[in-house]
C-alpha cells in the first residue's frame, strides 16, 4: 500500500461511466489519482482527495500541458467517444484516434514510466451485418481482429499506436492496452440503464440483446482492480501487451453452447465447449501474466437476483429458475 500511495496516476476520461469507477477504485487502492475530463464530476462523486483537471485533450498542446503539470508516474487513457454509432463514423474515428495519439505522444515525450490505453473487444468484429465467424471459442488475444465500424477500428488503431511508441522506446517506458468487455457500473446493478439503453435484467431476460456482443460483460470495479494489478506488474511482464478484461461468466442464464447456435448460428458449431456459465471471452492471459481474477458476477451483483436470506443449498435452483 505504501508503494501505491507514492504513485500518481492520471486517468483521462475520468468523468465517464468506466472512468468514475476506475478513478474511485485506484484511489481506494492507495494511488494518488488525477482525473482529467472536459467537465469534472460533481462534489461527492469521488472519494476525498482526488484531483480533477478540466481539459479538452483534442486542443493543440492540451494533453502535453496537463500531463506536464500533474507529473504522473502512470497514465491510463480512457477518454473517447465510448459508444459505437453515437456520432458520425468519421467523427468517432478522428476523435478517438486523435485522443489516443495525443495522450500517448505527450506521455511518451514527458517520460511517463507506465502508459496504458483502453481498447475494446469490438475490434474482433462480432455483430457485423455481413456475418462473423471467429476461428474458435473462447475468444482471446490471438483471435484475428476484424473491425467493421469506426469505433472498433479506432480502438484497434489505439493498440497499434501503443505498439508504435513501444517499438520506438524499447523498454525505457512501459506500455499496455486492455479490452474491457461490456462495462456495467455499480448503479446499473441497481436498475440504471446500461450504455445501450437497457437494464441488466432486460439483457438477461432477452438474450437477443446480449447476443450481438456474444454475451460479454465486466463489472467496472473489476476493471479498476485489473488496472491496479497491471500497474504493479508492468515492469515484469513483456512490454506492449494487450489484455481482455471480462467477467468469469457470461451475461446469460443459459449456457452459451445453447444460445450461440440459436442467436449466432454461423458460429454455433464452434460453441460446443462453452458449457455451464463459461464466457465467450477468455481472461486467461491476465490470469497467467498478472495473476488477476475477476471477482464480480451478475449472479452476485444484480440487485434482488438472489435474496441475501436464501438458503445456500437452494441458490443453484434459484439461479436456474431465473
N, C-alpha and C positions, 0 to 999 in steps of 0.2 A: 504493500500500500504506500509506503514512503516513496518508493521509486516512481509510482504513478503520480503522486502528489507533486513531484518536481517536473512533470511533463505537461507542457501546454499543447493542446490540440485545437486547431482551428477547423471548424466544421462549416462548410459553405452550404447554403440551403437549410440552415438550422431551424427556420421557422416552419418548414414543411411538415407533412404528415410523418414521414420517416425521420426527418431531421429533429423534431421535438423529442422523440424517444431516444435517438442517438445522443443528443446533447445531454439529456437528463441522465441516461444510463452511464455515459462516460464520466459525468460529474459525480454521480453516486459511487462510481468505482475509484474515485480519488484523483482524477485528472483535473487540471486547470483548463476549462473549456471556454473557447471564444466562438460564439455563434454569429455567422455573417449571413445576412439576407437583405433583400431590398427593404423589407419592413420588419422591425422587431416584433416579438410576441408581447402580449400584454403582461403587466406585472402579475406575478404569482404563477405564471405558466411554467416557469423553470424554477429549479431549486435556487436558493440564495447563493450569490457569489458568481453566477455565470455572467460573463461579459457579453454584451450584444453590440455588434457593429453594423451600421446600415451602409450598404454599398451596392451599386449597380455594377456587377462584375463584367458586364459587357462593355462598359465605358472604357475608353482608352486609358490604360495605366492604373485602373482601379484595383485589379487583382494584386498587382505589384505593391501598390500603396498600402492596402490593408494588411497583406501578409508581412510586409516590412515593418509596419507599425506594431503588429502583435508579436512578431518574432517567435512563431510557434516552433515546437520540436517536431510536430507532425501536422499534416493537412489531410482532412477527409473531405473529399469533394462530392457533395450530393446535389448541388444546385442544378436544376434542369427543368424543362417542360416535362412533367413526370407522367403524363397520360397520353398514350397514342391517339392521334386524330383529334386532340383537344385544341389544335391550332392548325393552320395550313401546313402541308407537308414541308414546304421549303422553309417555313419559319421554324418548325421543330428541328429540322436538320441543321440549319445555320446556327440557331440559338444554342443547342446542346453541344455541337462541335466547337463552337467558339468559346463557350464557357469552359469546356474540358481543357482545351488548348491553353486558354489564358491562365487558368488556375495552375495547371501543371507546369507551364512555362515559367510563371512567376515564382512558384515554389522551388523549381529547379535552379533558376538563376540566383535565388537567395540562399540556396544551400540547405533547404529544409531536409532533415535526415530521413523522414518517412512520409511518403506521398501515396495516398490511397484514393482511387476513383471508383464511383458506383457505376456498374454496368446493369445488365438486365437479362433474365432468361429469354426474353423475346428475341435475342439475337439468333436463337435456334430456328426461328421461323414457324413455330406452331401457329395454327389459326389461319394460315394462308388460304385465301379463297380458291387458289389453284390446287389445293390439296397439299398435304405434308406427311411424309413418312420418314422417321429417323432411321438410323442404322440399327438401333436396338434400344431396349429399355433395360434398366433405368437410364435416363439421360444423365450425362456427366460432362466434365470439361473437355473431353475428347470428342463429343458429338459435334458433327460438322455444322457450323453456323450457316443459316440460310435466311437472312433478314429479308422481309418483303414489304416493310414500310419504313418511313423516315425515322420514326422513333427507334426501332430496332437497329437500323443502320447507324444512327448516331451513337448508340451505346457500343456497338462493335468498333466504331471508329475511336471512341474514347479508350477502349482497350488497346487498340493499335497505337494511339497517341502515347499511352503509358509505356508500351514496349519500345517506341521510338526514343523516348527520353532515356529509358533504361539502357538501350543499346549505346547511346552516346556517353552515358555517365559511368558505365560499368557498375561496380559495387560501391562507388563513392556515396551514392544515395540509394535508398531502398524504395521500391515501388510495389504496388499490388492493386488488383482490381477485384471486385466482388459483384456477384449477380444475385441480389436479393429476390426471392420469389414474391408472389402477390402479398404485399405488406398489409397486415392487419394491426392497427394501432389499438391501444388499450380500450379506448372509448367505443370502438367498433364491436368488441365482445359484448358490450352492454346495449347494443342496438343501433348505434350511429351508423349511417350509411358508409359503405366502403367506397373506394375511388370510382367504381363503375356504377354507383347509384343503387346497389342492392345491399341488404343486410347480410351478415354472415349466415344467419339462419336461412334466409331465402336462397343463398347459394348452395346450402346443404340440402334444402328441400327440393330444389330443382337442379339436378345435375347438369342440365343443358347450359346453365350459367357459368359453371366452372370448367366444363369440358373443353372449350376453346383454348384455355390456358393449361390443359392437362392436369387440372385439379391441384395446382401448386399453391402454396401459401407459406407465410412465415410471420411469426409474431415480431412486431417492431422491436420489442425488448430483447429478443434473441439476436437480432441484428446488432444491437448495441453490445451485447455480450460477446458476439463474434468479433467485433471491431476491437474490443478490449484485448482479447486473446491475440488477434492479429498484430496489434501494435506492439505487444510484448514479444512477439515471435519473429518479427521481420528480419532481424539481424542473423537468425539461424536457419532460415529457410531459403530456397532459391529465389533470386530476385525476379520481380515482374510476374508473379504467379497470379492466376485468376481462380476464384473460388465460387461455387454455388453456395448459397446460404438459404436453407429452407427448413421446413418442419420435418420431423421424423416420420410423419404420416401424411396421407392425402386428405384434401378437403372434400371428403366424400364419406357417405355412410355405408357404401358397398365397396367391395374390392375392385380395384381398377382393372383386374383381369376380367371382370364382368362389364364394367362401364365403358372402357375404351372401345371394345368391339361394337358396342351399341351406339356410341356418340362419335367415335372416330374410326369408322370401320376399316379404312385403308391401313391404319396402324394396328388394328385389332390383333392380328396373328402374332405380333411382337410382344403383347402384353401378358402372355400366359403366366409369366413369373411374378407378376405384381399381385400377389395374393394377400389376404388379410388386409391390414391397413397400410401396406407398403406404398410409398410415394413413387411418382414417375421420375422425380429428380433426386439424384444421389448427392449426399453431402460427405461421402466417404473421403474425398480429398482433404476437406477441412478436418475431419476426424484424424486422418493419418498424419498430416503435416503439422497441424496445430493442436490436436487434442481437444478440439471444440465439439460440443454436442448440443443440439437444440433441446431446450428444456420445456417448452410450452406447446400445447396441442389444443385444438378446438374442443377436444373431449374434456379438458380440464378448465379451459378459459371461458368458454361460451357461457354467459350468464344463464342460470337455470337449466343448463344442459343436463346436469346430474345434481340433484339436491345434496347439500352437504350432509344431511342426515341419512342418506341412503346406506343401506346395509352393504358393506364391501362385497359380500358374496352375490349381491343382486346387480352390481354395476355392469357386468357383461351383458346381462339380459336387458337392462335399461338402454345401454348403448345400441344393442341390436334392434330394439323396438323403435329407436329414434332414427 
